[in-house]
Amino acid sequence: MSEIERTEIEIPEISRVEGHSAVTVDVENGKVVDVKLEVFEGTRFFERIVLGHKYDEMPHITSRICAICSTGHVLAAIKAVENIFQFSPSETEKLFRELMHLGMIIESHATHICALALPDFVGAADLSDLAGKHENEFAIWTRLRDLGASIQTVVGGRPFHPVNLHAGGLSRYPSRKELRPLLVKLERGTEDAAHLITLLKSFNLPTETELAPCFLALIPEGDSYGYFGKTIKASDGWQAPVEEYTTYLSESSVEYSHSKRSLLGTKPFMVGSMARLFFFSEKLGKTAKDIFDKSPLAQKNKRVSSLWNNFAQAIEIVEAIERATVIIEILLTSTIAGSENTDFKNKLKAGRGVGAVECPRGTLYHSYTLDESGNITAADMITPSAQNSAHIELDIRKAAELELKKAPDHLRSTLETLVRAYDPCNTCATHMVSVRQLK
Amino acid sequence: MSNNPAKPIPKVAVESLTGCAGELLVILDNLEKLVPFIRIMSFPFAQSKNEDGPLDIAFVEGSVSQPHDLEKLKRIRAKTRWLVAIGNCAVWGCVQAGSCSRCHADDMMHSVYGDTCKFEVMQAKPLEEFVKVDVRLSGCPINATQFLSVTASLLKDHLPFITHKPVCLECKLRETACVLIEKNLPCLGPVTAAGCGALCPRVGAACYGCWGPCQEPQMEAMATILQEKGYELDDVLSRLQTFGAPKELFTRMASEKN
């Protein structure tokens, strides 16, 4: 009997991602036999933390799940509460919320692409190295990040963990004087985003895993490419209202990771920029649509590597800048008046509500049940990173099989680049579940 | 930051335990201001090549919520001259500790997993429960200006002064109308540490306490005022404890409640 040759490729901590995660790949006789994405972020039990609190505290508490996508958590919480109250915000309110959300998309995507992913592609060791050797790219990041942060500060009061957004409406409506300077920054952002697209196009990808995942994304409510909706769409041909998410997502825990993972029945799936563009590229504005049409992402019957997620995010930055400009121009020419939210408290009802939004990394669900006094009696949150984790493992397996001949260090860096492309957010993924160590 | 070229450049690490990465983002966004004066030994969120070795300053965000966090914290403490707890999680324990005043970590575990499960979980706690902390810089997220001035002080070899006066002080300095008195909102400004610039009252909303308690917070007076405004004691207590204010501040109220 021949000796079985076993090796383990281990990345003990993926750097330049949000939170703490590790990857192990077990190889036997030249074949990949096991892949684990282990999220070892400490757990915070958000579903349990919020119990007994009042509905109006939900945006503040749940935004602490994650800083970089805090605006997404705030808006999902607000939508869940407003659905219980059967409250519809005014058109002005909706525009401000969309603008706020676009600020987050710009800031989060720019930070991921430039500060976390880009060093891999331009041969910089890290951000400090990037600042020294690639001043232009570094400056693009600082400006785009500042643009996203400025939008969120004007609407929400600070760059993340916003203080101005509540169920029922903003507590204060930004003035024209505050909105106008954003147009100047957006104009500059248009140039920067175009430069980022050119740059990303010029890179050679370190591996070409070809997957045809099942994509999931919210159908945008309006005519434009948007991030809010009430119905989920899947690439294998079905749709469902978000209230029914428990019927199509099966959440389970695995014993080696603090992150829960969701499957579609038994299948891994993918959410995020690639999924949204796969379905809704027709809704893009002209600039973003032209870029999309000329990219491999547009060839729907051709499989593309998940590494294209970086490029998909850049397209969304272009689109977000164009859409934010339109929103601000509408706001500048209309009467800024909020919803009549003074009597919001009086609409209190007991019941369950679900709010879903498309965050930078994919669909986020918040679900709450309230009693007659407005206290939370049950809560559930499903984050994009938890939804992507099974698919990331599938992707790592494919890439490891393809690149097994590479030297271990080289293979490790390829796999890290691949995981990073998903822009995983481990603090989000680990919102309640801990590792099971069955002794 | 030295005029003496012989003096070695200060070594700094930015590490995280269990939190939302907000402090890491604030530091990342201000990195270019610091890079000329320090050498970043370790910052896993922003760089891949991280080195071990003695440090002058370690900035640590997040609470201690699992054994892994505690081991990491002890390793960091052993190799750094200054340990700076950054953000509410590291200073007070934030929402994950706030919830523990109302339910125990083990209960949370069992409510999720049932009783048969054995894994390691800890009651979320701030850093100083376990190691000596030299500077406590709260915030949720931290204020960038405060962070830079703390860093500048430490690079000049002296401990920074951080005010722990209540949010009301910043509110008055900004001449913002009082939302507690004029709008009857459940504003926690009187018992919350300043540092944010009184952001919530500025937009007409109630401060919800995210910086953690101010110096000598008058929790009982706060609770009395809110009850007078028509808020139930349970609601008041849950708001006051959300962002990690320690249990000791509520002992009398808790005993009166029972």
Interface residues (C-beta under 8 A of the other chain):
Chain A: E13 S15 R16 V17 E18 G19 H20 F40 E41 G42 T43 R44 F45 F46 E47 R48 I49 L51 G52 H53 K54 E57 H60 I61 R64 I65 C66 A67 I68 S70 T111 A115 L116 P119 A125 D126 L127 S128 A131 F138 T142 R145 A149 G157 R158 P159 F160 H161 V163 N164 H166 L170 S171 R172 S373 E416 T427 M432 V433 S434 V435 R436 Q437 L438 K439
Chain B: S16 L17 T18 G19 C20 A21 G22 L24 L25 L28 D29 L31 E32 V35 I40 P44 F45 A46 Q47 S48 K49 N50 G62 S63 S65 Q66 H68 D69 C94 V95 Q96 G98 S99 R102 C103 A105 M108 M109 S111 V112 Y113 C117 K118 F119 E120 V121 A124 C140 P141 C196 L199 C200 R202 V203 G204 A205 Y208 C210 E232 D234 D235 S238 R239 T242
